[in-house]
Amino acid sequence: MQALTSAFLSRSLVPTTSPRLRLRPRSAVPMTIVCMDKSRKEKVVVIMGATGSGKSRLSIDLATRFSGEIINSDKIQFYNGLEITTNQMSIHERCGVPHHLLGVLPPDDGELTASEYRSLASRSITDITARGKLPIIAGGSNSIIHALLVNSFDPLTYPFSPNASISSDLSAYFHVVNVKLKRKWKENLLFTLTIYVFALIKRYECCFLWVDVSVSVLFESLSKRVDQMMESGMFEELADFYNPRYSGSKNQTGIYKSIGIPEFDRYFSLYPPERNHKVSEWDKARKAAYEEAVQAIKESTWLLAKKQIERIKQLKSNGWDIQRLDATPSFGRPSREIWDKTVMEESIKIMKRFLVKDKVGVIGIYHLLLNNNYDEE
């Protein structure tokens, strides 16, 4: 890291003697790449996105095509017992692709910490890689994805706090902003350096794919999904799971944080679960309470999706090299062809580049620092 610092602080950018970092002469390649050998790091694909955006679908498609196995990164889906409520993929939907850390914990187990997930998922990555398969991380809990991937993890530091920014740390560390570049170049240079340093400090060589959907389309789809889940037995599943001892508690952990449990707490406290309930016999008050709980589930799901999108954007702005895939055109369309054109084709291109890449680098820094226009505007 000292060699990297020296290289960027030096205006002449004399090639460093460090065996890990090499700069080619300017005359050889106009847009030089500053490289670091990453062959010792395991390759990992990370599929990100808001709930209901298509992460699971893409993970299955890519795992099937690239001989991968999927590691769950949704905190609520670690547990068994509420498969409909937590929207876990069925065995049929998994298409024979092995899944790790999905539905493996009993519902009464407490919170699985980020540190514990980091350890368990790391073992899965090592195991999958050792068998010649590709690890694919898929899920919406960005905090545990962060915990898994960073080289130095502090469980006491929340990565999505308002003040959490790697950019300010890098500017202080590299003093890049002191280089006399035109103002319009400084922000781009610092961001490029940020991506590079994140590549250095990550535990794995990562390919980030973000399945994104326009908010209006996503929210409409999420509402329909909640209705479908209720029709598929979510209400009965919640009724069987309901425990008055935990009702109304503000300190829920583990699976008790699942969207649906707190929303139906009030309903079940008024109308205790019945094995042989008949909806046709409900009075208006009971029907209204039910509809209120369902609407609360939809609103909680919208809020979750919004937070997930914000956190992905924060990670991207802080240097995570996340590739956005616009899945909006494929929503509400039954044709597989639209999904293949809008999401799969681009994903496959990115994946192929990633899988053949042996080095990671920053394109254009050398060229940028050696251009002759250093004066402030």
C-alpha positions in Angstrom: 0.0 0.0 0.0 3.0 2.3 0.7 4.1 1.7 -2.9 0.7 2.7 -4.2 0.7 5.9 -2.1 4.2 6.9 -3.4 3.2 6.3 -7.0 0.3 8.6 -6.8 2.0 11.3 -4.8 4.9 11.5 -7.3 4.3 13.9 -10.2 6.8 12.1 -12.3 5.3 8.7 -11.5 8.5 6.8 -11.8 7.7 3.1 -11.9 7.7 1.6 -8.5 10.1 -1.2 -7.5 7.3 -3.0 -5.6 6.7 -6.5 -7.1 3.0 -6.1 -6.6 2.5 -2.8 -8.5 3.9 -1.9 -11.9 3.4 1.2 -14.1 4.2 0.9 -17.8 6.0 3.9 -19.4 3.7 6.5 -20.9 5.2 6.0 -24.4 4.2 2.3 -24.4 0.5 2.6 -23.7 -1.4 5.9 -23.7 -4.0 4.7 -21.3 -2.0 2.7 -18.9 -3.4 0.2 -16.4 -2.0 0.2 -12.8 -2.3 -3.5 -12.0 -2.1 -5.8 -9.0 -2.0 -9.6 -9.4 -5.2 -11.0 -8.0 -4.7 -14.6 -8.9 -4.7 -15.7 -5.3 -8.1 -14.3 -4.5 -11.2 -16.4 -5.1 -13.6 -15.1 -7.6 -17.1 -14.4 -6.3 -20.2 -13.1 -8.1 -22.5 -10.8 -6.0 -26.1 -10.3 -7.2 -27.7 -7.3 -5.6 -31.0 -5.5 -5.8 -34.2 -4.6 -4.1 -36.6 -7.3 -2.9 -38.7 -8.6 -5.7 -36.4 -7.2 -8.4 -35.3 -10.6 -9.9 -32.1 -11.4 -7.9 -33.1 -15.1 -7.4 -34.0 -15.5 -11.0 -30.7 -14.1 -12.3 -28.7 -16.2 -9.8 -30.4 -19.4 -11.0 -29.8 -18.4 -14.7 -26.1 -17.6 -14.1 -25.5 -20.6 -11.8 -26.9 -22.9 -14.5 -24.8 -21.3 -17.3 -21.5 -20.9 -15.4 -21.6 -23.9 -13.1 -22.2 -22.0 -9.9 -23.6 -22.5 -6.5 -25.7 -19.9 -4.6 -24.9 -18.6 -1.2 -27.9 -16.8 0.4 -27.3 -13.3 1.7 -30.9 -12.5 2.9 -30.9 -12.5 6.7 -34.5 -13.5 7.0 -34.0 -16.5 4.7 -31.5 -18.2 7.0 -34.4 -19.7 8.9 -36.9 -22.4 8.1 -40.5 -22.4 9.1 -41.8 -19.4 7.2 -41.0 -20.3 3.6 -43.9 -18.4 2.1 -43.6 -15.3 4.3 -39.8 -15.0 3.8 -40.3 -15.8 0.0 -37.8 -18.6 -0.1 -37.4 -20.4 -3.4 -38.9 -23.8 -3.5 -36.9 -26.9 -4.4 -38.5 -26.8 -7.9 -37.6 -23.2 -8.4 -34.0 -23.9 -7.6 -33.7 -26.0 -10.7 -31.2 -28.3 -9.1 -28.7 -25.5 -8.2 -27.2 -26.1 -4.8 -28.0 -23.4 -2.2 -26.1 -22.6 0.9 -27.3 -20.9 4.1 -30.9 -21.0 3.0 -33.5 -22.2 5.5 -30.8 -23.9 7.6 -31.6 -22.4 11.0 -34.5 -23.3 13.3 -36.9 -20.4 13.7 -36.2 -20.0 17.5 -32.5 -19.4 16.9 -31.5 -15.9 17.7 -30.0 -13.3 15.4 -27.2 -14.5 13.2 -24.7 -11.7 13.5 -22.7 -10.2 10.6 -19.5 -11.7 12.0 -21.1 -15.2 12.1 -22.4 -14.8 8.5 -18.9 -13.7 7.4 -17.4 -16.9 8.8 -20.1 -19.2 7.5 -20.3 -17.7 4.0 -16.5 -17.7 3.8 -16.4 -21.4 4.4 -19.0 -22.0 1.8 -17.0 -19.9 -0.7 -13.9 -22.0 0.0 -15.8 -25.2 -0.3 -17.5 -24.2 -3.6 -14.3 -22.9 -5.1 -12.4 -26.1 -4.1 -14.8 -28.2 -6.1 -14.3 -26.1 -9.2 -17.6 -24.3 -8.9 -18.4 -20.5 -9.0 -19.7 -19.0 -5.7 -22.7 -16.7 -6.4 -23.9 -14.5 -3.5 -27.5 -13.5 -3.8 -29.8 -11.7 -1.4 -30.9 -8.2 -0.3 -29.1 -7.8 3.1 -26.4 -5.4 2.0 -24.9 -5.1 5.5 -23.9 -8.7 5.7 -22.7 -8.6 2.1 -20.4 -5.8 3.2 -19.3 -7.8 6.2 -18.4 -10.8 4.1 -16.4 -9.0 1.4 -14.3 -6.3 3.2 -10.9 -7.5 4.2 -11.0 -5.6 7.5 -14.4 -5.9 9.2 -15.4 -4.0 12.4 -18.7 -5.4 13.8 -19.1 -2.2 15.8 -19.2 0.0 12.7 -22.4 0.3 10.7 -21.4 0.7 7.0 -24.5 2.7 6.0 -24.4 5.4 8.6 -24.7 8.9 7.1 -21.0 9.6 7.7 -19.8 6.3 6.3 -17.8 7.3 3.2 -14.6 5.9 1.9 -14.0 8.8 -0.4 -13.1 11.2 2.4 -10.8 8.6 3.9 -9.0 8.1 0.6 -8.5 11.8 0.0 -6.8 12.1 3.3 -4.8 9.0 2.8 -3.6 9.6 -0.8 -3.7 13.4 -0.7 -5.0 13.2 -4.2 -6.9 16.4 -4.0 -3.7 18.2 -3.5 -2.5 17.3 -7.0 -2.9 20.4 -9.1 -5.5 19.1 -11.5 -8.4 21.0 -13.0 -11.3 20.8 -10.7 -13.4 18.8 -13.2 -10.8 16.0 -13.0 -10.5 15.7 -9.3 -13.8 14.1 -8.5 -13.3 11.5 -11.3 -9.8 10.7 -10.2 -10.7 10.2 -6.6 -13.6 8.0 -7.6 -11.4 5.9 -9.8 -8.9 5.5 -7.0 -11.7 4.5 -4.7 -12.7 1.7 -7.0 -9.1 0.5 -7.2 -8.5 0.6 -3.5 -11.7 -1.3 -2.8 -10.4 -3.9 -5.2 -7.3 -4.2 -3.1 -8.9 -4.4 0.3 -11.7 -6.8 -0.6 -11.2 -10.4 0.5 -12.3 -11.7 -2.9 -12.2 -10.7 -6.5 -15.8 -9.7 -7.0 -18.2 -9.2 -9.9 -21.2 -7.1 -8.7 -24.4 -7.2 -10.6 -27.3 -5.0 -9.6 -30.7 -6.0 -10.8 -32.6 -2.7 -10.9 -36.2 -1.9 -11.6 -37.9 1.5 -11.8 -39.6 2.3 -8.5 -43.1 2.7 -9.8 -43.0 -0.6 -11.6 -41.3 -2.4 -8.7 -43.8 -1.2 -6.1 -46.7 -2.3 -8.3 -45.1 -5.7 -8.7 -44.4 -6.0 -5.0 -48.1 -5.3 -4.2 -49.2 -8.0 -6.5 -46.6 -10.4 -5.0 -48.0 -9.8 -1.5 -51.5 -10.6 -2.7 -50.1 -13.8 -4.4 -48.3 -14.8 -1.2 -51.5 -14.4 0.8 -53.4 -16.5 -1.7 -50.6 -19.1 -1.5 -51.0 -19.6 2.3 -49.0 -16.8 3.9 -51.9 -16.0 6.2 -52.3 -19.6 7.4 -48.5 -19.8 7.8 -48.5 -16.7 10.0 -51.4 -18.0 12.0 -49.6 -21.3 12.8 -46.5 -19.4 13.7 -48.2 -16.8 15.9 -47.0 -16.8 19.5 -48.7 -14.3 22.0 -45.5 -14.2 24.1 -43.6 -12.4 21.3 -46.5 -10.2 20.2 -45.9 -6.5 20.2 -42.2 -6.9 21.3 -40.0 -4.1 19.9 -36.8 -6.2 20.3 -37.6 -8.9 17.8 -34.6 -10.9 16.4 -34.0 -13.4 13.7 -37.0 -14.6 11.8 -39.3 -12.6 14.1 -38.2 -9.5 12.0 -39.8 -11.0 8.9 -42.3 -8.7 7.2 -45.7 -10.0 8.0 -45.1 -11.0 11.7 -45.4 -7.5 13.2 -48.0 -6.4 10.7 -50.3 -9.3 11.7 -49.6 -9.0 15.5 -52.5 -6.7 16.1 -54.8 -8.7 14.0 -54.1 -12.0 15.8 -54.3 -10.3 19.2 -57.9 -9.3 18.3 -58.7 -12.5 16.4 -56.7 -15.4 17.7 -55.7 -18.0 15.1 -58.3 -20.6 14.4 -57.6 -23.9 12.7 -60.9 -24.0 10.8 -61.6 -20.3 10.2 -64.0 -19.4 7.4 -63.4 -16.1 5.7 -67.0 -16.1 4.6 -68.1 -15.8 8.2 -66.0 -12.8 9.1 -67.7 -9.6 10.1 -66.8 -6.2 8.6 -64.5 -5.3 11.5 -62.5 -8.5 11.1 -62.2 -8.1 7.3 -61.1 -4.5 7.8 -58.4 -5.6 10.3 -57.2 -8.2 7.8 -57.0 -5.7 4.9 -55.2 -3.3 7.2 -52.6 -5.9 8.0 -52.1 -6.8 4.3 -51.7 -3.1 3.4 -49.1 -2.7 6.2 -47.2 -5.6 4.7 -47.1 -3.9 1.3 -46.0 -0.6 2.8 -43.2 -2.3 4.8 -42.1 -4.1 1.7 -42.0 -0.8 -0.3 -39.9 0.7 2.5 -37.5 -2.2 2.5 -37.0 -2.0 -1.2 -36.4 1.8 -1.0 -33.7 1.3 1.7 -32.1 -1.5 -0.3 -31.8 0.7 -3.4 -30.4 3.6 -1.3 -27.7 1.3 0.2 -26.7 -0.1 -3.1 -26.3 3.4 -4.4 -24.2 4.3 -1.4 -21.9 1.4 -1.9 -21.6 2.3 -5.6 -20.8 5.9 -4.8 -18.2 4.8 -2.2 -16.3 2.8 -4.8 -17.9 -0.6 -5.2 -17.7 -1.4 -8.9 -21.4 -2.3 -9.2 -22.8 -3.0 -12.7 -26.4 -1.9 -13.1 -28.8 -4.1 -15.1 -32.1 -2.5 -16.0 -34.8 -5.2 -15.6 -37.7 -2.8 -15.9 -38.8 -3.8 -19.5 -39.1 -7.5 -18.4 -41.5 -6.9 -15.6 -45.1 -7.8 -16.2 -44.1 -9.5 -19.5 -44.5 -13.3 -19.7 -42.0 -13.7 -22.5 -38.6 -15.1 -21.5 -37.1 -13.3 -24.5 -37.4 -9.9 -23.0 -35.6 -11.0 -19.8 -32.8 -12.6 -21.9 -32.4 -9.4 -23.9 -32.5 -6.8 -21.2 -30.8 -8.7 -18.3 -29.2 -12.0 -19.3 -27.2 -10.9 -22.4 -25.5 -8.0 -20.5 -24.9 -10.2 -17.5 -23.3 -12.9 -19.6 -21.0 -10.3 -21.2 -19.9 -9.0 -17.8 -19.4 -12.5 -16.4 -17.3 -13.6 -19.3 -15.0 -10.6 -18.9 -14.8 -11.2 -15.2 -14.0 -14.9 -15.4 -11.1 -14.4 -17.9 -9.7 -11.4 -16.0 -6.5 -12.2 -14.1 -5.6 -8.7 -13.0 -7.6 -5.8 -11.6 -6.6 -2.2 -12.3 -7.4 1.4 -12.8 -7.6 2.6 -16.4 -6.5 6.1 -17.2 -4.9 7.2 -13.9 -1.4 7.3 -15.4 -2.6 9.1 -18.5 -4.7 11.5 -16.3 -1.8 12.5 -14.0 0.7 12.9 -16.9 -1.4 15.2 -19.0 0.1 18.6 -19.3 -2.8 20.7 -18.0 -2.3 20.8 -14.2 -3.4 24.4 -13.5 -6.4 25.2 -11.4 -9.3 26.8 -13.1 
